[in-house]
Amino acid sequence: MPTSHRDCPFCNIVRRDDLDAREVYRDEHVIAFFPTEPAVLGHTMVAPREHIPDIWSLHEDIATHLARATVRVASAVREATELKGLNIIQSNGEVATQTIFHLHVHLVPRWDGDAMGPIWPNETDYTEQAKDLMQERVRQACRRIDTR
């Protein structure tokens, strides 16, 4: 897999080709920066420096580095913003609102009455049978994955 894509805006930030990027953290494996249009002030994205399009393409060793950096940067955002809460959002695929196909984690500080609003529906109407069926399907898929 290529480590960088010429047309990827996040790869441009990794290569330091985007002079407008507001980088806040960088190490050998990851980079953290503010999005161009933050949802709230302090909204930070953490991404692997290697071009990885989505979570299904992520190798466990890079996942470990990404998780550690996410915790580290979340602590920094907490200290800098005096937040009241934090959403950690990671989207995959257009239907899940992924617009840049370079894996990244959003750290979104939250306060009462902020511009984000709720991120979950107030309620759903799934039947117990539908939930049981999905539970079994995911359980079986987990078992298959564990044996690979």
N, C-alpha and C positions, 0 to 999 in steps of 0.2 A: 504494500500500500504506500502511495506517495506520502511524504511527510508534510507537504505543503501543496496548495493549489493556487495557481496564479490569480484566479478570479474570486477567491474566497476572501471576503472582507476581514475575517478573523485571522487568516493566514497573513494578510497584509499587516495586521497589528503585531503578530508574532515576529515578522521580519522587520518591524519598525518602519514600514513603508507608509503607514497612515500617521501623518504628523499631527492630526487632530485627536488621536486616541488619548483618552485619559486613563493611562495605565496606573494601577495602584500596587501591583505585586507581580513578580516574575521569579521563577526559579527554573531549574533545568527541564522540568516537565510540564509546567502549567503557567498560565498568565491570567491576571485578573484586571478588569478594566470596567469603566462605566459605559453603558450603552449610550448611543447618540441621543436617544429620546428616553431618558429614564422615567419609569413609572412614578417614582418618588425620589427625592434627593437621597443619595446613598445607595441606590440600586446599583448593584455590582454584578458582573458576570465573571465566572471562573471557567476557563476552557483549557483543554490540553494543548500544548504547543504543536503536537503532531496533528495533522488533519485527519479527524475521525468524524464521519458524517452523523452518526447516531449511536445510541446506546447498544444496539445490536452488533456494532462494529468495534466496540470497546473491549480491549484486552484487560484482564484482571490486574496486571501490574500497573498499567496507566490508571485504571480505576482507583487503585490504592492511592496513588499520588494525587489524583483529582479529589478524592474524599478528604485526604489530609489538608490539602490547600483550601478546600471549601470550609472546613472547620476553622482553620486559621483566619481566613478572610472574614468569615462570619463574626468571629470575635473582634476583629478590627472594626468592622462596620458597627457592631454593637457599641464599642467604646466611642467611636467617632460621632455617632448619631443620637445616642441616648434613646434608642428605639424602645417601643413597648412590646413588640413582637417581630417575628421574621418569617416570611414565606421563602422556602427553598423550592424552586420550580425548575424542572428539567423536562423539556418537551421534545417529542420525536415524531416527525411526519407533519405534513401540512395540516391535516385535520386536527392535530394537537397544537396548532399555532406555531410550529417551528418554521421560521422564515429564513434563517441562515443555517445551511446544512453542514455545520461544523459543531460538533457536540459542545454544549455549554450549560452551565448551571447558573440560574438567576438567584441572587440573594436580594430579597426585597424587604427593606425595613418597613415596619408597620406601626401606625399610630391610630388612635381613635379618630374616626371621621376622615381618614386619608383618601386620596383620589383612587385607590385601588378598588375599594368596595369588596364584597364577599366573592370568594372564588369557588364556592360549592353551591349546588342547588339547595333550596330550602328543604325540599323533600323529594323522594322518588317513590315509584309505585311498583317496584319489582316484586313478583310473587316469591314466596318462600321456596317453591319448586324451582323457579328460575335461578335463585341464589344457590340452592343446593346443587343444581346441575353445573353451574359455572364453577363452584368450589371443586367439584369432582374433576372437571376438565383441567383446571389449573393444577390441581394436585397431581394428576396423571402426567401432565407436561413437566412438572418439577421432577418427578421420578425419572422420566426419560432423560432429562438434562443432566441429572446427577450421575447417570451411568455412562455418559460420553467421555 
